[in-house]
Amino acid sequence: MKFSPYELYDLINRPGPLWLANADLSDSNLRRVVLRGVILSGANLSKVILTNADLSDADLSEANLSESILTEINLAKAALVKADLSGANLSGANLSGASLGGAKLSHANMSEVNLRGANLRGAKLVRVNMSKANLQDVNFGGADLSDARLLEANMQGVKCIKAILSGATLADSILIEADLSRAILMGTNLSRCNLGGADLSEANLSNANLNDADLGSARLTNTDLRNSSFFTANLRRVNLSGAHLQNVNLDKARYDTFTVWPDGFNPQAAGAIMVA
């Protein structure tokens, strides 16, 4: 059902929470509207304008929000499971604690978004822009972030188990205590990242760029590091047992007596420098 502007005005001014499941609100201008706890599951909100709106605790499961303008929107603790947000503009949005499992967010602009504690398991995030986003403690398990832009993002404690990050750019991001075990990071740019204490065990980091990255106390056991580069990286206390280091660039990488290398590997012959 498609609402006229007058019907829509009447609806959004009624006492909430409103039930608008499967409603057609496409192309509507709902700037600054307050719809806390609204039920919009399965609704068509494509190309809608919701700038500065408050939809905290809303149910938008399986809703179509493709190409919508959601800048500075409040979607804290909202349910967006399997929602379609492809190409949406969510810059500066608050999605802390939101449920986005299986959501489609490819090509979305999510720069400076707050997703702290959100669930994005299995979400599709190809070429998404999350630069300078707060992604602390987010669950990206099994999500597809191929070619994503995550420059200067706060990813402390993030869970990316079996996630796909091939070709993604994470330069200058914080990934302290992040879980990237069994993730696919082929050709990923992790230069200057803080990966202190991160778990990269059994991940595929072939052709990855880790130049000048801080990997202190990280776990890279059985990790595929073929053709990757660790130029000037910090490898103190890193566990690299079982890692595949064929053609790896370790020039001027720093390690200490607590660094664990694969059996038979000579780090100094590869250009690494032992430090106290």
C-alpha positions in Angstrom: 0.0 0.0 0.0 1.4 3.4 -1.0 0.5 6.3 1.3 -0.3 9.9 0.1 1.7 12.7 1.8 -1.3 13.5 3.9 -1.8 9.9 5.0 1.8 9.6 5.8 1.8 12.8 7.9 -1.2 11.5 9.8 0.5 8.1 10.4 3.8 9.4 11.8 2.1 11.7 14.2 0.0 9.0 15.8 1.1 7.6 19.2 3.6 4.8 18.8 4.9 2.4 18.3 3.4 2.2 14.8 2.8 -1.0 12.9 3.8 -0.5 9.2 4.9 -3.9 8.2 5.1 -4.4 4.4 4.1 -0.7 3.9 5.3 1.1 0.8 7.1 4.3 1.9 9.5 4.4 -1.0 10.7 7.9 -2.1 9.2 9.5 1.1 10.8 12.4 2.9 10.9 11.4 6.6 13.7 13.7 7.7 14.0 14.1 11.5 10.9 11.8 12.1 10.7 10.1 15.5 9.5 6.5 15.1 11.1 4.6 18.0 10.1 1.0 18.1 8.2 1.2 14.8 7.4 -2.1 13.0 8.6 -1.8 9.4 9.5 -5.4 8.7 9.2 -6.2 5.0 8.5 -2.5 4.2 9.6 -0.8 1.0 11.7 2.2 2.0 13.9 2.4 -1.1 15.2 5.9 -1.8 13.6 7.2 1.4 15.1 10.2 3.2 15.5 9.6 6.9 18.3 12.0 7.7 18.5 12.7 11.5 15.5 10.4 12.1 15.1 8.3 15.3 14.2 4.7 14.6 15.9 3.2 17.6 14.6 -0.2 18.6 12.7 -0.4 15.3 12.0 -3.6 13.5 13.2 -3.3 9.9 13.8 -7.0 9.2 13.8 -7.8 5.5 12.9 -4.2 4.7 14.1 -2.6 1.4 16.2 0.5 2.2 18.3 0.4 -1.0 19.7 3.8 -2.1 18.1 5.5 0.9 19.6 8.5 2.6 20.1 7.6 6.3 22.7 10.1 7.3 23.0 10.7 11.1 20.0 8.4 11.7 19.6 6.7 15.1 19.1 3.0 14.6 20.5 1.8 17.9 19.4 -1.7 18.8 17.3 -1.8 15.6 16.5 -5.2 13.9 17.7 -5.1 10.3 18.1 -8.8 9.8 18.3 -9.6 6.0 17.4 -5.9 5.2 18.5 -4.5 1.9 20.7 -1.4 2.4 22.6 -1.6 -0.9 23.9 1.7 -2.0 22.4 3.5 1.1 24.1 6.5 2.6 24.5 5.8 6.4 27.4 8.2 7.1 27.4 9.2 10.7 24.6 6.9 11.6 24.2 5.3 15.1 23.7 1.5 14.7 25.2 0.5 18.0 23.8 -2.9 19.1 21.8 -3.3 15.9 21.1 -6.7 14.4 22.2 -6.8 10.7 22.7 -10.5 10.2 22.5 -11.4 6.5 21.9 -7.8 5.6 22.9 -6.5 2.1 25.1 -3.4 2.5 27.2 -3.6 -0.7 28.3 -0.2 -2.0 26.8 1.6 1.1 28.5 4.7 2.5 29.0 3.9 6.2 31.8 6.3 7.0 32.0 7.4 10.6 29.1 5.1 11.5 28.8 3.8 15.1 28.3 0.0 14.9 29.7 -0.8 18.3 28.5 -4.3 19.5 26.4 -4.8 16.3 25.8 -8.2 14.7 26.6 -8.5 11.0 27.2 -12.2 10.7 26.9 -13.3 7.1 26.2 -9.8 5.9 27.1 -8.7 2.3 29.4 -5.6 2.5 31.2 -5.7 -0.9 32.9 -2.3 -1.6 31.2 -0.7 1.5 32.9 2.4 2.9 33.4 2.2 6.6 36.3 4.6 7.0 36.7 6.1 10.5 33.8 3.9 11.7 33.4 2.7 15.2 33.3 -1.1 14.8 34.4 -2.1 18.2 33.2 -5.6 19.2 31.2 -6.0 16.0 30.6 -9.6 14.8 31.4 -9.9 11.1 31.6 -13.7 11.2 31.3 -15.1 7.7 30.5 -11.7 6.3 31.8 -10.6 2.8 33.8 -7.4 3.0 35.6 -7.8 -0.3 37.2 -4.5 -1.5 35.7 -2.7 1.5 37.2 0.6 2.6 38.0 0.6 6.4 40.6 3.3 6.7 41.3 4.5 10.3 38.4 2.4 11.6 38.2 1.3 15.3 38.0 -2.5 15.0 39.2 -3.3 18.5 37.8 -6.7 19.6 36.0 -7.2 16.3 35.1 -10.8 15.3 35.8 -11.6 11.7 36.0 -15.4 11.9 35.8 -16.9 8.3 35.0 -13.4 7.0 36.1 -12.4 3.5 38.2 -9.2 3.3 40.1 -9.8 0.1 41.2 -6.6 -1.5 40.0 -4.5 1.5 41.8 -1.5 2.7 42.2 -1.3 6.5 45.3 1.0 6.7 45.8 2.8 10.0 43.0 0.9 11.7 42.9 -0.4 15.2 42.5 -4.2 15.4 43.7 -4.9 19.0 42.6 -8.3 20.2 40.6 -8.8 16.9 39.6 -12.3 15.9 40.5 -12.8 12.2 41.0 -16.6 12.5 40.4 -18.5 9.2 39.5 -15.2 7.5 40.4 -14.6 3.8 42.5 -11.4 3.5 44.2 -12.0 0.2 45.7 -8.7 -1.1 44.4 -6.8 1.9 46.0 -3.6 3.0 46.8 -3.7 6.7 49.7 -1.2 6.6 50.2 0.7 9.9 47.4 -1.2 11.6 47.6 -2.0 15.3 47.0 -5.7 15.4 48.4 -6.2 18.9 47.1 -9.5 20.4 45.0 -10.3 17.3 44.2 -13.8 16.3 45.1 -14.4 12.6 45.6 -18.2 12.9 44.8 -20.2 9.8 43.9 -17.0 7.9 44.8 -16.4 4.3 47.0 -13.3 4.1 48.8 -14.1 0.8 49.8 -10.9 -1.0 48.7 -8.8 2.0 50.4 -5.5 2.9 51.4 -5.4 6.6 54.1 -2.8 6.2 54.8 -0.9 9.5 52.0 -2.8 11.2 52.2 -3.5 14.9 51.5 -7.2 15.5 52.9 -7.5 19.0 51.7 -10.8 20.6 49.5 -11.7 17.6 48.8 -15.3 16.7 49.6 -16.3 13.1 49.8 -20.0 13.5 49.4 -22.0 10.3 48.6 -18.7 8.5 49.2 -18.3 4.7 51.6 -15.4 4.4 53.0 -16.1 0.9 54.1 -13.0 -1.0 53.0 -10.8 1.9 55.0 -7.8 3.1 56.0 -7.0 6.7 58.5 -4.2 5.9 59.4 -2.5 9.3 56.6 -4.3 11.0 56.7 -5.1 14.8 56.8 -8.9 15.2 57.7 -9.0 18.9 56.2 -12.0 20.7 54.3 -13.1 17.6 53.6 -16.8 17.1 54.3 -17.8 13.5 54.5 -21.5 14.0 53.4 -23.4 11.0 53.0 -20.2 8.9 53.7 -20.3 5.2 56.4 -17.7 4.6 57.4 -18.3 1.0 58.5 -15.0 -0.8 57.5 -13.0 2.3 59.1 -9.5 2.7 60.5 -9.2 6.2 63.0 -6.5 5.4 63.7 -4.4 8.6 60.8 -6.2 10.5 61.6 -6.3 14.2 61.3 -9.5 16.3 62.6 -10.7 19.7 63.5 -13.9 21.5 59.8 -14.6 22.2 58.9 -14.6 18.5 58.1 -18.1 17.3 59.1 -18.9 13.7 58.3 -22.0 11.6 60.7 -24.8 12.0 63.9 -24.2 10.1 63.1 -20.6 9.1 65.9 -18.1 9.4 64.4 -14.6 10.0 67.7 -12.7 9.7 68.5 -14.3 6.3 65.0 -12.9 5.3 66.0 -9.4 6.4 64.3 -9.3 9.8 66.1 -7.5 12.7 66.3 -9.0 16.2 65.8 -6.4 19.0 65.9 -6.6 22.7 
